[in-house]
Amino acid sequence: MILHRMFGSLAPARLSFASLARPLAGAALALASLSASAAWPERPITFIVPYTPATGIDLVARQLAAHLPKSLGQTVVVENVAGASGNIGSERAARAQPDGYTFMVQVNTLVMNRSLYKSLPYDPVNDFDAVGLTSWGTLLLVANPSQAPNTVAEVVAAAKAAPGKLNYGTPGVGTPHHLSMALFLQQTGTDMMQVPYKGTAGAVTDILGGRINYMFLPVHVALPQIKAGKLKVIATGSAKRLPQLPDVPTLAEAGLKGGDVDMWYGVLAPKGTPPAIIERMNREIAAVLKAPDLATAFEAQGMVPATSTPAQFRDLIGKDAQRWADVVKKSNITAE
């Protein structure tokens, strides 16, 4: 009985110590994380690009990598990890240590893939922390000059007059070009036949040759052909008119409210990256985006520099994921 009382009286003390130890351990980890964040960066940083070199997103990453070392005091290395529509590189970034030394530069195909693929080894929305926007890219609705329509209304009328007879090209099923046209067809209540290609080059060749009627193309790809009279532009997919094409209306001006198909470009980090590092990288990116030579390089690719807070970018990603999920579901699109 005496022993029982002795150990019984000690038990609350042990519980009390354990309850104190847990928050103390948590505080120690938080302090260690804060200390590491304060010293960051202490070694080179890697920017994973889930696409091949010379793409628009690769340009964004390399421009940032060229400008950031001056303020960060460390080299920024761009690593292209292409394949599976960006999923291979994205998975590698999602599985990287969240220590502030691995980031991913992405485009909105990231959230499109969430709905296009039945099973992904990572979550495009929840496995990353948003760092911030870098830029917006615009798609143009273009046509072969042999096509009579010159306005969105005329395109819609032509499509309704011959359901499923007109066609449009894409660089592949599930690409932004494809989903942009799917949204256009949904909003206008029309039907056209998709002609998917393995990349943009083949599609461009065939629309220039008159074998394709319409398609969405990035500004930097379409503009030289428009200026040469080999393509005509029907509308811009941006929220506002483009300075390069001030006389061309937006899809919204043509009556398609919510029909803009701008592509966002931005930087993300593996989930769990210290908030202090996220905030620091956000500030550094926002600062270098003001560089005149960076703006010129972006403009050459039809992109406009843009910044955001991490919270704003996270909100954009969530809304965009839902938007394109609705488009994919309504059109019953499955990635190849």
N, C-alpha and C positions, 0 to 999 in steps of 0.2 A: 504494500500500500504506500509505504514511504517512497519507494523507487518510482511508483506510478505517479505520485504527486510531483516528485522532482522532475521527471521527464516531461510531465504534463505542463509544468510551469515554464520549462525551457522551450517548448514547441512554439508558443506565440513569439518568442524572441527570434527564433530561426525564421519564421514567416515574415516578421517585421524586417529582418536584415535582407531577405530575398526581395521583398517589395521595394526596399531602398536601392538594392544593387542594380535592378533592372533599369530604372531611370538614370542612374549614375552611368551605367554602361552606355545607354543611349546618348547621354550628353557627351560622353567621351568620344563616341563615334562621330557625333555632329561636329564637335570641335576639331577632330582630325580631318573631317571633310572640309570644314571651313578653312583650315590651315592649308590643305592641299589646293583648294580653290584660289586662295590668296597668292600662292606661289605659281599658279598656272599661267602660262605654259612653261614647262622646263625641258621639253624635248619637241621634235618635229610633230606636226599635226597632219593627219591624213584626211583628205576629202575623197570619199568614194563616189564615183560617177557610174551608175548602173547601165551606161550606154557606151557606144564606141566613140573614139576620138573624132573631133571635127563636127559633132552634133551641136545643136544650140545649147544644150545643157552642159556639154563639155566646155564650150566657150565661157559660160558663166563661171564654172568652177576654176578654170585657168586664169580668168581675169581676177577673181578673188584671191587665188593663190599667188598671183604676181604682186598684189597690193598689200595683203595682210601682214606679211613678214615685217614690214617697216614698223608697224605699231605693236605687233605681238612679240617681236624679237625672236621668232622661231620660223623655220622653213615650213611651208605648207605644201604637201605632196599630193598630187592628183593621181588617183588610182582608178583606171577604167576597168570595171568588172561587168562586162556586157553579157547578155544572153537571156533567153526566156522572157522577152518583153520587159526587161529591167528587174525581173524577180530574183535573179541570182545575186546581183549586187545589193539589192535591197535587203535580202535575207542576211547577207554577210554584215551589212551595217546594223541590222537589228540585233544580231548576235554579238556584236563587238562590245568590249568592256565600256561601260558608261563612265569613263574617267576623263572625258574632255579631249581625248586625243584622236578620236574618230568621229567624223561627221559625214553626212550624205547630202549631196546636192541633187535635187529632184525636180521633176515637172509633174503636172497633175495626172499623168498616166498612173502614178502611184495609187491614187484613190480609185481610179477607173478599174485597175486590176483587181481590186477587192471584190467587185461584183462580177467581173468577167471570168474569173477562175474559181472552179468549184472548191478547191482546197489549196490553200497556200501555207507554206511552213512558217509564216510570220503574219502578223496583223498589220496591214499598211497604215492603219490609223492609230492603234493603241500601243504598238511596239516602239514608238518614237516620241521624242520631245521636240516640239516645234521651236526653232531658233528664230527664223524670220524670213520674210519675202526678200527676193533680190530683184525681181523683174516680172513684167507681163509680156507675153508674146501674143500676136494676133494672127488669126486665120482669116483668109479671104475666100468668099464664095466666087469662084471663077468659072468661065465657060469657054469652050472653043468658039472663035469668032463666027463660025458657020451657024451657030445657034441663034435663032431670031430674037429670043427674049433679051431685053436689056435691063429689066428691073425684076425685083423679087415677085411682084404681082404677075408679071408676064411669065416668069418661070413656073409659078404655081398654076397659072391658067394652062400652060402647055402640058404640064404634068397631069393635070386633071382631064385634059382632053385625050390623053393616051396613057392610061394607068399602067405602070410597069414597063412601058416601052422605052422611056428615056433611061439613061444609065449614069452612074457616077463612079469615079475611081477613088480608091483608098490605098494607102501603103500597106494595108493589111487589116484583118478583122480585129476590132477592138481598139484601134488607134484613135487618137483624138480627132483625126480627120473623119473617121468612120462614125464615131459617136456624135460629132458635130452635125453631120448630115442626117443621122438618125433623129436627132432633136429637131432639125429643120423639117423633116418629113412629118414628124409627129405634130408639130405646131401648125403646119399648113394642111394637114390631112391629105397628103399626097403619097404616091408610091413610085419609087424608081428602083432600078436593078443595080445592086452593088457589083462592081468589078474589082475584086481585091488583088493587089500586087504584093510582091515581096520587096517592099521598099518604095520610096518616093520616085526614084529615077524612072522606073518603067511606067508608072502612072503618068508622069509629066510628059514623057515621050509620046504616049498614046493620046493624051488630051490635046497636045500640040498637033498631032497627026489627024485629029478628028475622029478617032475611034472611041473616045470618051467624051460625053457631053458636058458633064459638070464635075466639080470636086472642090473641096476645101484645101487650100494650100497656105503655108506660112508666108508672111510678107516677103521675106528675103528670097524665097524661091520663086514666087509669082511676079514680083515687081519688075525684074528685068524683061520677062516675057510680055508683061502688060505694056511696058514702055516701047517694046519692039513691035507691038501690034499683033503678037502671036496668041495672046490671051486677052479676054475682056473680063473685067471685074464687075460683078453684079452688086455685091454689098460687102461691107467689112463686118467681121464678127466681134469687133471691139465695142466697148460701152460708149466710146466717143469716136468721132471721125478722126482719121489718121492725118497727120501733117503731110505725109507723102502722097495722100490721095484725098485732098480736102473736098473734092466734089462728089465723092462716092458716099452714099448714105450707109448708115449702120443697119443691121438687121432690125434693131428696135425701131428705128425711124421708118422702116418699111412695114411696121405693124407687128413684128414678132417680139412682144414684150417678154423679157427674160430669156431671149434667144441668143444673147451674146455668148461667144464660145472662146473667149480669151483663155490662154494657158498661163497658169502661174508657175514661176520658178522660185525655189526657195531652198533653205538649208535646214536639215533636221539632225538630231542626235539620238543615239540609243536611249531608250527609256531608262530613267534613273540618273542621267547626267546631272551633276550638281547645279542647282538653279543659279548660283553665282557665276558659274562658267557659261551657262546659257545666256545670261544677261550680258556678260562681258563680250561674248562673241557677237551677240546681236548689235551691241553698240559699235564694235569694230567694223562689222559689215556695213552698217548704216553710214559710217564715216567714209569708207572707201568708195561707196556707191556715188559719192559726190565728185569723184575724180573725173575731169573732162575727157580724158582718153578712154576711160571705162565706158562712159556714156556713148562715145563715138563708136566703140566696138560693139556695144549692144545694139545701137541704132542700125548698124550695118547688117545685123541679123533680124531686124524688124522687131526688136525688143525695147522696152522702155524700163529704165531702172525704177524700182519701187521698194519701199521699206515698210516695216510693220513691227509691232511689238510681238513677243512670243505668243501672248494671249490672243492677239488679233489673228495671227497666222494659224494658231490651233483652231480657232473658231471657223476660219475660212476652210480649212481642211475638212472639218466635220460636216459643214454645209455642202461642200463640193462632193464629198463622198456620197451623201444622200441624193443629191441632184442626179449624179450620173448613175447611181443605182436604179433610180426610177426610169431613166432612159433605157438602160440595159434590160430591165424587166419588161417594159412595155414593148420593146422591139425584139425580145427574146434572143438577145445576142449572147453567144458563147465563144470565148477565145479559142483559137485553133491550137 
